[in-house]
């Protein structure tokens, strides 16, 4: 039987907290019960926290507002670090002009808008006129026609040798306790197989998102080291694996992807070992 740790005791040991979003702070039904108390406690104890998310569907401001509407007011746009930010940084460094085509919603296109780069939805692409297209970015699983536009993406990549950036590496996301939906990372895997090209991926478990967040923390407080930070997530292969690889202590919570009765066997079968396992990220 897996021994569960007390999250409040963990909260007292660290100075900075990296939280995953879905399955840790909220689920398909809304906020995890009493999670508001955790952030009130962290504020009172003058702890720093950031939300590290593979959700590139909305801007940090829009994501923060979604928490406010649910009653969690301690999360601000500045505390949200999305894999979409890394997609923008890559484009700024590597694709300086032309058009970046995207799969996703208009809101998700926020992440790839730069002063010198035009953005264009895949649904608006004319395959007879692609010379100005210099990148394809996969941002979200909504906002396009899965039949026509995915076929269009395949044919675009057959015509143009351009980088493909995947801003959300998740293959699925839970829509209820028993069902999942295909995320844009799963779409990327399919397209990559079809066209036989390697895509560029940003998001957990890759180190770039953790480095991006770590650099922000250190810029505010140079005395903070990795030993002062803990990653809190509900998924072994993204949150926990990514945190472990980056050298952080990790907390697996059982409010999302892994039911309590499956946790021990999942840890044993994957070999991905969290530092702590907690029922939830709620301070009790």
C-alpha positions as CSV (number, residue, x, y, z in Angstrom):
1,X,0.0,0.0,0.0
2,X,1.4,3.4,-1.1
3,X,2.1,5.8,1.8
4,X,0.6,9.3,1.1
5,X,2.4,12.4,2.2
6,X,0.8,15.6,3.7
7,X,0.9,18.5,1.2
8,X,1.0,21.1,3.9
9,X,4.2,19.6,5.3
10,X,5.7,19.7,1.8
11,X,4.5,23.3,1.3
12,X,6.5,24.3,4.4
13,X,9.8,22.8,3.0
14,X,10.1,24.7,-0.3
15,X,10.2,28.3,-1.4
16,X,8.9,28.0,-5.0
17,X,6.2,25.8,-6.4
18,X,5.6,24.8,-10.0
19,X,2.1,23.5,-10.5
20,X,0.6,21.7,-13.4
21,X,-2.9,23.0,-14.2
22,X,-5.4,20.4,-15.3
23,X,-5.7,17.6,-12.8
24,X,-3.9,19.5,-10.1
25,X,-5.8,22.8,-9.8
26,X,-8.9,22.0,-11.8
27,X,-10.7,19.3,-13.7
28,X,-13.7,19.0,-16.0
29,X,-16.0,19.9,-13.1
30,X,-14.2,23.1,-12.0
31,X,-11.6,23.8,-9.3
32,X,-10.3,20.9,-7.2
33,X,-12.2,21.3,-3.9
34,X,-10.4,23.6,-1.4
35,X,-7.5,24.3,-3.8
36,X,-8.1,28.0,-3.1
37,X,-6.9,27.4,0.4
38,X,-3.5,26.2,-0.9
39,X,-2.8,29.5,-2.7
40,X,-4.0,31.6,0.3
41,X,-1.5,29.7,2.4
42,X,1.3,30.1,0.0
43,X,0.7,33.8,-0.2
44,X,0.6,34.1,3.6
45,X,3.9,32.2,3.8
46,X,5.4,34.5,1.1
47,X,6.1,31.5,-1.2
48,X,6.4,31.9,-5.0
49,X,4.3,29.8,-7.4
50,X,4.0,29.4,-11.1
51,X,1.6,27.4,-13.3
52,X,3.6,25.4,-15.8
53,X,1.2,24.3,-18.5
54,X,1.2,22.7,-22.0
55,X,-2.0,24.5,-22.7
56,X,-1.3,26.9,-25.6
57,X,-5.0,27.4,-26.4
58,X,-5.2,30.9,-24.7
59,X,-2.9,33.7,-23.7
60,X,-1.6,33.9,-20.1
61,X,-4.1,36.7,-19.4
62,X,-7.0,34.6,-20.7
63,X,-5.9,31.6,-18.7
64,X,-5.6,33.7,-15.5
65,X,-9.1,35.1,-16.1
66,X,-10.4,31.6,-16.4
67,X,-9.2,30.9,-12.8
68,X,-10.7,34.2,-11.6
69,X,-14.1,33.1,-12.9
70,X,-13.8,29.9,-11.0
71,X,-13.0,31.8,-7.8
72,X,-9.2,31.4,-7.7
73,X,-8.0,35.0,-7.7
74,X,-4.3,34.5,-6.6
75,X,-3.2,33.4,-10.1
76,X,-2.1,36.2,-12.3
77,X,-1.0,36.3,-15.9
78,X,2.6,36.7,-14.7
79,X,2.4,33.4,-12.8
80,X,1.4,31.4,-15.9
81,X,4.2,29.9,-18.0
82,X,2.9,28.1,-21.1
83,X,4.7,26.1,-23.7
84,X,3.3,28.5,-26.2
85,X,5.8,31.1,-24.9
86,X,8.6,28.8,-26.1
87,X,7.1,28.5,-29.6
88,X,7.1,32.3,-29.8
89,X,10.7,32.5,-28.7
90,X,11.7,29.9,-31.3
91,X,10.0,31.8,-34.1
92,X,11.6,35.1,-33.0
93,X,15.0,33.5,-33.1
94,X,14.7,31.2,-36.1
95,X,11.8,32.4,-38.4
96,X,12.2,36.1,-38.7
97,X,9.8,36.9,-41.6
98,X,7.1,35.5,-43.8
99,X,4.0,33.7,-42.6
100,X,3.5,31.2,-39.8
101,X,0.6,28.9,-40.4
102,X,-1.1,27.5,-37.3
103,X,-3.5,24.8,-36.2
104,X,-5.6,26.1,-33.3
105,X,-8.0,28.8,-32.3
106,X,-7.6,32.5,-32.9
107,X,-6.9,32.9,-29.2
108,X,-4.0,30.4,-29.4
109,X,-2.4,32.5,-32.3
110,X,-1.5,35.0,-29.6
111,X,1.6,33.0,-28.9
112,X,3.1,33.3,-32.4
113,X,2.2,36.9,-33.2
114,X,5.4,38.9,-33.6
115,X,6.1,42.3,-35.2
116,X,7.7,40.8,-38.3
117,X,5.8,37.5,-38.8
118,X,2.3,37.2,-40.2
119,X,0.0,34.5,-38.9
120,X,-2.5,32.5,-40.9
121,X,-5.0,29.8,-39.9
122,X,-4.5,26.5,-41.7
123,X,-8.1,26.8,-42.9
124,X,-7.2,30.0,-44.8
125,X,-4.1,28.5,-46.6
126,X,-4.2,28.4,-50.4
127,X,-2.0,25.4,-51.3
128,X,-1.4,26.9,-54.7
129,X,0.3,29.9,-53.0
130,X,2.6,28.8,-50.3
131,X,6.0,30.5,-51.0
132,X,5.6,32.9,-48.1
133,X,4.9,30.2,-45.5
134,X,8.0,29.6,-43.4
135,X,6.6,27.7,-40.4
136,X,3.7,25.5,-39.3
137,X,2.8,25.7,-35.6
138,X,0.5,23.2,-33.8
139,X,-1.2,25.0,-30.9
140,X,-4.6,23.5,-30.1
141,X,-6.9,20.7,-31.0
142,X,-9.8,23.1,-31.7
143,X,-10.3,25.9,-34.3
144,X,-9.9,23.9,-37.5
145,X,-11.6,21.2,-39.5
146,X,-10.1,17.9,-38.6
147,X,-10.7,16.4,-42.0
148,X,-10.0,19.2,-44.5
149,X,-7.4,21.1,-42.5
150,X,-5.3,18.1,-41.4
151,X,-5.2,17.0,-45.0
152,X,-4.2,20.5,-46.0
153,X,-1.4,20.5,-43.3
154,X,0.0,17.2,-44.8
155,X,0.0,18.6,-48.3
156,X,1.6,21.8,-47.1
157,X,4.5,19.9,-45.6
158,X,4.9,17.8,-48.8
159,X,5.3,21.1,-50.7
160,X,7.4,23.1,-48.3
161,X,10.5,22.2,-46.2
162,X,9.7,24.3,-43.2
163,X,10.0,23.8,-39.4
164,X,7.0,22.4,-37.6
165,X,6.6,23.6,-34.0
166,X,4.4,21.7,-31.5
167,X,3.5,23.9,-28.6
168,X,1.6,21.3,-26.7
169,X,3.1,17.8,-26.4
170,X,0.2,16.2,-24.6
171,X,-1.4,13.3,-26.6
172,X,-4.7,13.4,-24.7
173,X,-6.5,15.3,-22.0
174,X,-9.2,14.1,-19.6
175,X,-12.8,15.3,-20.3
176,X,-14.2,13.3,-17.4
177,X,-13.2,10.6,-14.9
178,X,-13.6,7.9,-17.6
179,X,-12.9,9.7,-20.9
180,X,-10.2,11.5,-22.7
181,X,-9.9,13.6,-25.9
182,X,-7.1,13.8,-28.4
183,X,-4.8,16.7,-27.8
184,X,-2.7,18.5,-30.4
185,X,0.4,16.4,-29.4
186,X,-1.4,13.3,-30.6
187,X,-2.3,15.1,-33.8
188,X,1.4,16.0,-34.2
189,X,2.5,12.4,-33.8
190,X,0.1,11.3,-36.6
191,X,1.3,14.1,-38.9
192,X,4.9,13.4,-38.2
193,X,4.5,9.7,-39.1
194,X,2.6,10.6,-42.3
195,X,5.1,13.1,-43.7
196,X,8.2,11.4,-42.3
197,X,9.7,14.6,-40.8
198,X,10.8,15.4,-37.3
199,X,8.9,18.1,-35.5
200,X,10.1,20.5,-32.8
201,X,8.3,20.0,-29.5
202,X,8.0,22.4,-26.5
203,X,6.3,21.5,-23.2
204,X,6.7,19.1,-20.4
205,X,8.5,16.8,-20.0
206,X,11.2,18.6,-22.1
207,X,13.6,20.7,-20.2
208,X,13.0,24.0,-22.0
209,X,9.8,24.8,-20.1
210,X,11.4,24.1,-16.8
211,X,14.5,26.2,-17.7
212,X,12.2,29.1,-18.9
213,X,10.4,29.0,-15.5
214,X,13.7,28.6,-13.5
215,X,15.3,31.5,-15.2
216,X,12.3,33.7,-14.3
217,X,12.5,32.6,-10.7
218,X,16.3,33.3,-10.4
219,X,15.9,36.7,-12.1
220,X,13.6,37.7,-9.2
221,X,15.6,36.0,-6.5
222,X,19.2,34.9,-7.3
223,X,19.5,33.0,-4.0
224,X,16.9,30.4,-5.1
225,X,18.3,27.1,-6.3
226,X,16.7,23.9,-7.6
227,X,16.6,22.5,-4.1
228,X,14.2,25.2,-3.1
229,X,11.7,24.3,-5.9
230,X,9.1,21.5,-6.1
231,X,7.1,20.4,-9.2
232,X,3.5,19.4,-8.5
233,X,1.7,17.4,-11.1
234,X,-0.8,14.6,-11.8
235,X,1.0,12.8,-14.7
236,X,4.1,10.7,-14.4
237,X,5.4,11.0,-18.0
238,X,5.2,14.7,-18.3
239,X,5.0,16.6,-14.9
240,X,7.0,14.1,-12.8
241,X,9.4,12.9,-15.4
242,X,10.2,16.5,-16.5
243,X,10.7,17.7,-13.0
244,X,12.9,14.8,-12.1
245,X,15.1,15.2,-15.2
246,X,15.5,18.9,-14.4
247,X,16.7,18.1,-10.9
248,X,13.6,19.2,-9.0
249,X,11.8,17.4,-6.2
250,X,8.4,16.3,-7.4
251,X,4.9,15.7,-6.0
252,X,2.4,13.3,-7.7
253,X,-1.2,14.2,-6.8
254,X,-4.0,11.8,-7.3
255,X,-6.7,14.2,-8.4
256,X,-6.1,13.8,-12.1
257,X,-4.7,11.2,-14.5
258,X,-3.8,8.5,-11.9
259,X,-6.4,7.1,-9.6
260,X,-5.2,6.3,-6.1
261,X,-5.7,2.5,-6.6
262,X,-3.4,2.6,-9.7
263,X,-0.6,4.9,-8.4
264,X,1.7,2.3,-7.0
265,X,1.6,0.0,-10.0
266,X,2.0,2.9,-12.4
267,X,5.1,4.1,-10.6
268,X,6.6,0.6,-10.6
269,X,5.8,0.0,-14.3
270,X,7.1,3.3,-15.6
271,X,10.1,3.6,-13.2
272,X,9.2,7.3,-12.8
273,X,9.5,7.9,-9.1
274,X,8.1,11.1,-7.5
275,X,9.7,12.4,-4.4
276,X,6.2,12.6,-2.8
277,X,2.7,11.2,-3.4
278,X,-0.2,13.2,-2.1
279,X,-4.0,12.8,-2.3
280,X,-4.2,16.3,-3.6
281,X,-2.4,19.7,-3.6
282,X,-4.7,21.0,-0.9
283,X,-3.3,22.3,2.3
284,X,-5.1,20.5,5.2
